[in-house]
Amino acid sequence: MYSQEVLAAKAALAASDAKNALILSIVGLCCFGFILGILAYRKANEALETIDTYGVAQEKRGLATAAKVLGILDIVFWVFALLARIALR
């Protein structure tokens, strides 16, 4: 259905999005968790959608899923930190 050039480009895009999402989510655990968590979650979703739509880069699915989970944890930890800061005032 798709040409080999399109599939290769989409595979590279999915791999790049998954890697970038994981980097954003790991950095988000240390700082700027809310912002980087949202960015990581969106990038991971883009990677997973590309993987599902085009059926390429299946080996990067785990990387994208891990980035998605860490992105959610970034946001949750940020919310807990904010609530703790408000409670300790």
Secondary structure, DSSP 4 states (H G I P E B T S, - for coil): ---HHHHHHHHHHHHHHHHHHHHHHHHHHHS-HHHHHHHHHHHHHHHHHHHHHH---GGGHHHHHHHHHHHHHHHHHHHHHHHHHHHT-
